[in-house]
Amino acid sequence: MAPTKRILCVGLCNLDIIQVCDAFPEEDSDQRSLQSRWQRGGNASNNCTVLAMLGADAELLATFADSDHFRFAAERDLERRGIATGNCVRHEGCEIPLSTVWLSAATGSRTIVHSNPNLPELTVGDFGGCDLSVYSWVHFEGRRSASEIAKMIASIKEWNDRSEKEKKIAISVDLEKPRDSNLLLVPN
């Protein structure tokens, strides 16, 4: 039996700061949270975690801030979970994408405030560094860079057109955010 090929998730890896509160905080108020934690986040990053927990060979393709804090909180966790990151693109002088998440114990709602001041999105050139022959499936997180993602998908379609059936790569796209630019990804 041939070895199982890898699943690549393309998108964001950020840090989440999660605060669980009795209720959503009122503006200009001061309250204590019930609990708090820091964790690695981002849809593509989280998808890799689930795939790895299910026993899949998962790889994340994302841009990384060249930061000790990011290495400590995110990269070490990816490594600990056996998620490959060798094709990730590191950017010096960029801030860490950060999501602050408020969870209301009263309603179960969550409110997310996201910050990404200067970490660039992935480009089709970044994606070109991946050896497509090692993947059975590539999953894309629909992001603001939809035109670049569409080019990445087109490169996989070209690969598939040239490949035998058993070497073709499945393609999926997460369209969670209702952005007009994500319509570029629908025909894919």
Rosetta blueprint (number, residue, H / E / L):
1 M L
2 A L
3 P L
4 T L
5 K L
6 R E
7 I E
8 L E
9 C E
10 V E
11 G L
12 L L
13 C L
14 N E
15 L E
16 D E
17 I E
18 I E
19 Q E
20 V E
21 C E
22 D L
23 A L
24 F L
25 P L
26 E L
27 E L
28 D L
29 S L
30 D L
31 Q L
32 R L
33 S L
34 L L
35 Q E
36 S E
37 R E
38 W E
39 Q E
40 R E
41 G E
42 G L
43 N H
44 A H
45 S H
46 N H
47 N H
48 C H
49 T H
50 V H
51 L H
52 A H
53 M H
54 L L
55 G L
56 A L
57 D L
58 A E
59 E E
60 L E
61 L E
62 A L
63 T E
64 F E
65 A E
66 D L
67 S L
68 D H
69 H H
70 F H
71 R H
72 F H
73 A H
74 A H
75 E H
76 R H
77 D H
78 L H
79 E H
80 R H
81 R L
82 G L
83 I L
84 A E
85 T L
86 G L
87 N L
88 C L
89 V E
90 R E
91 H E
92 E L
93 G L
94 C L
95 E L
96 I L
97 P L
98 L E
99 S E
100 T E
101 V E
102 W E
103 L E
104 S E
105 A L
106 A L
107 T L
108 G L
109 S L
110 R E
111 T E
112 I E
113 V E
114 H E
115 S E
116 N L
117 P L
118 N L
119 L L
120 P L
121 E L
122 L L
123 T L
124 V H
125 G H
126 D H
127 F H
128 G L
129 G L
130 C L
131 D L
132 L H
133 S H
134 V H
135 Y E
136 S E
137 W E
138 V E
139 H E
140 F E
141 E E
142 G L
143 R L
144 R L
145 S L
146 A H
147 S H
148 E H
149 I H
150 A H
151 K H
152 M H
153 I H
154 A H
155 S H
156 I H
157 K H
158 E H
159 W H
160 N H
161 D H
162 R H
163 S L
164 E L
165 K H
166 E H
167 K H
168 K L
169 I L
170 A E
171 I E
172 S E
173 V E
174 D E
175 L L
176 E L
177 K L
178 P L
179 R L
180 D H
181 S H
182 N H
183 L H
184 L H
185 L H
186 V L
187 P L
188 N L
